[in-house]
Amino acid sequence: MPTRKAQAEWKGDLRNGSGVMKMATGSYEGPYSFGSRFEESKGTNPEELIAAAHAGCFSMALSAGLGKAGFSPKRVSTKATVHLEKVGDEFQITTIELDTEAEVPGIDKATFMQHAEGAKAGCPISKALAAVPSIKLTAKLL
């Protein structure tokens, strides 16, 4: 299996500095700052990239699980919301919400939910984020 790489550079102090995060493949490069991470300024932040990774991984894992069970999903769409909060003197990701909807012909809701829960527990990004106190799933079968 291939290894994946990304890099980030930060210049300056925490509040007034800025940085750039980029993927080794060249598929993404974007600025980040104190404002884009802890306020509503333009730019990205590590938590947004975690959300993208988790949404992508979960969608693929759910599709794979459904396929292995004999279902052919037409579409799996997932939005991930990462909550960064101050806990004591430190910041922590306290909750991740996965909100997914899928078009899967020939499946009942209970079976779909079983596969969705399995994907939540089994996708590699969920496993990597096991230290997050709460990963919540809302799954809708269309």
N, C-alpha and C positions, 0 to 999 in steps of 0.2 A: 504494500500500500504506500502511496506517496505521503510525504510529510508536507505540511502547509506552513508557510511563513508569512509574517507581516512585521512591520516595524513602526516605531513611533519615535519622534524626537520632540522634546520640550525645551523651549528657551525662555529663561527668565524665572521670576518667582511664581508662586502658585496663583495669586490673584491677578497679576498683570502680565504674566507670561502667555505664551501660545505655543501650539505645536501642530504637527502634521502626522497623521497616521496613514499608512499605505500598505497595500497588499503587494506581495512579491511578484504576483502575476501581472501587475499593472492595471488590474480591473477596477481598482478604487484607490483614490488618494483624496484625503480631505482634512481640512483644518479643524482643530478643536481648541477650546480655551476654558477658563474657569466659567465664563458666562454660558458657553454652550453645554457645559456639564451640570452646573448647579443652578443656572438661571434659564432664561429663554432666549439667549443670544443665538445668532446664526452659527452654523458649524455642526459637527457631529460630536460624539462622545463615546467612550468605551461601552456604556450601557446600551446605547442604540445599536452598536455593532453586535453585542451579545444578543439583543432582541432579534436582529436579522438572522443571526446564526441559528438561534433556537427555533424560530419560525420555519426556516428552511429545512433544518434537520427533522423536526417533528413532521412536517408535511411529507417529506420523503419516507420517513419511517412508517407513517400511517399508510401511505400508498403501497409500500412494500409488504406490510402485514396483510393488507386487504388482498393484494395480489396472490400471496402465498395461500390464502384461504379460499381462493377461487373467484374472487370478486375483481371487477375491472373498473376502478374509479375513473370517472371522467375528469374530475377536478377535485383537488384538496387545496383550500386556501386558508392560511393561518396568519393571524396577527398576534405578535407577542408584545406584551407590555412589561417593562422592567421597572420596578420601583426601587429607587435609591433613596435611603433615608438616613438621617443622623440617629445613631443609636449610641447613647452615652457620648463619648468624645470622638467617636469615629463614624465614618460612613459605611453603610452596609446595604447590599441588595437584600431586601426583606421579602419581596414577593415577585414572582413572575406569573403573569396571566397569559395563558394560551387560549386564544379564541379562534376556533376553526369551524369551517363549514365545508361540506363535501357533497359531491354528486356521485352516488354509488348505486348503479342499477341493481335491483334484486336483493338488497340487504334490508334486514329489519333494524329498527332503532337499537334494540338491546345488543345485537351482534356488532353493530357499528360502534356503540359505546365501549364494548369490550376491546375492540381493536384500537380505539382512540386512547383508552387508558393504558393499553399495552405499549403503544407508541410513546406516550408521555414517559412511562417508566423506562423504556428501552432505548430511546434514541441516544446516541453518544453525547450530544450536548446536554440533555437532561442529566445523564450520568455524571458529566463533568461539573454540573451545577448542583450537585447533591447537597452542598453546604447551604444552599438557599433555604431558609426556613419554610417557605410555602411556594409550591408550584401548582397553580390552579388551572383547571381545564374546563372550558365551555365548548361543547361540540354539538354542531347542528347538522343533521342530515337533511339535505335538500331533495 
